[in-house]
Amino acid sequence: MAAGLYQRLIDKYVPLTEATFLTLVSVAQPIRNTDIPTKIATLTNHQLQIGLGTLYTTLHMLTQDYLIKDQITADDQHIYELTGSGLAVLAAERDRLGLLNQIINQLDLPTDD
């Protein structure tokens, strides 16, 4: 049953949008909602950011589809964490991106060294 659910979510989400990808990666470990923008900046060497509207829309969507869970602490802090289905979607995207990386590497493009 779980495999069927995971596959339906993979079919719905993959390929991931950049905002969804960065949000899922940032919540791989439990994290407060207010720390997610900093986590994304750190992960991307400050090259990418997500607007707060996009971030909170993405968090809501991912929570609704059970790719992440939202726990509210006693002091009303939201803590987000990846679920099993979120991990399955992220793994499918990793595999897809790996294939694309393999294809581009076969072109032997010059690097910016």
C-alpha positions in Angstrom: 0.0 0.0 0.0 2.7 2.5 0.9 4.6 1.8 -2.3 1.5 2.7 -4.3 1.0 5.9 -2.3 4.7 6.8 -2.8 4.4 6.2 -6.5 1.4 8.4 -6.8 3.2 11.2 -5.0 6.3 10.7 -7.2 4.2 10.9 -10.3 2.6 14.1 -9.0 5.8 15.9 -7.9 8.7 14.7 -10.1 10.2 16.6 -11.7 10.4 18.9 -8.6 10.2 22.6 -8.9 13.3 24.4 -7.5 11.2 25.7 -4.6 9.9 22.2 -3.7 13.3 20.6 -4.1 15.0 23.2 -1.8 12.2 23.0 0.7 12.3 19.2 0.9 16.1 19.2 1.2 16.0 21.8 3.9 13.6 19.8 6.1 15.5 16.5 5.8 16.3 17.1 9.5 13.8 18.7 11.8 13.9 22.5 11.4 12.0 25.5 12.6 10.1 27.3 9.9 12.0 30.5 10.6 15.3 28.8 10.0 14.4 27.4 6.5 15.4 30.5 4.5 18.9 30.5 6.2 19.2 26.8 5.6 18.4 27.2 1.9 20.9 30.1 1.6 23.6 27.9 3.2 22.8 24.9 1.0 23.1 27.0 -2.1 26.1 29.1 -1.1 23.7 32.1 -1.1 23.1 31.7 -4.8 19.4 30.8 -4.5 16.6 32.0 -2.3 12.9 31.4 -2.0 10.5 34.2 -1.2 8.5 33.8 2.0 5.2 33.6 0.1 6.5 30.8 -2.1 8.1 29.0 0.9 4.9 29.0 3.0 2.8 28.0 0.0 5.2 25.1 -0.6 5.3 24.1 3.1 1.5 24.0 3.1 1.3 22.0 -0.1 3.9 19.5 1.1 2.2 19.2 4.5 -1.2 18.6 2.9 0.3 15.7 0.8 2.2 14.3 3.8 5.6 14.7 2.3 6.6 16.7 5.4 5.1 16.9 8.8 4.5 20.0 10.9 4.8 19.9 14.6 3.9 22.9 16.8 5.9 23.3 20.0 4.5 24.6 23.3 5.8 28.0 22.4 4.0 28.0 19.0 7.1 27.3 16.9 6.5 25.2 13.7 9.0 22.4 13.3 9.0 20.7 9.9 10.5 17.3 9.0 10.6 15.0 6.0 8.3 12.0 6.0 8.8 8.6 4.4 6.8 9.7 1.4 8.8 12.9 1.2 12.0 10.9 1.2 10.7 8.7 -1.6 9.9 11.7 -3.7 13.3 13.3 -3.0 15.1 10.0 -3.9 13.2 9.8 -7.2 14.3 13.3 -8.0 17.9 12.5 -7.0 17.8 9.6 -9.5 16.3 11.7 -12.2 18.9 14.4 -11.7 21.6 11.8 -11.7 20.5 10.6 -15.1 20.5 14.2 -16.4 24.0 14.8 -14.9 25.2 11.6 -16.7 23.8 12.8 -20.0 25.4 16.3 -19.7 28.8 14.8 -18.6 28.9 12.7 -21.8 29.1 16.0 -23.8 32.5 16.7 -22.2 31.7 20.4 -22.0 34.5 22.8 -21.0 34.6 23.9 -17.4 35.0 27.4 -16.0 38.3 26.7 -14.2 
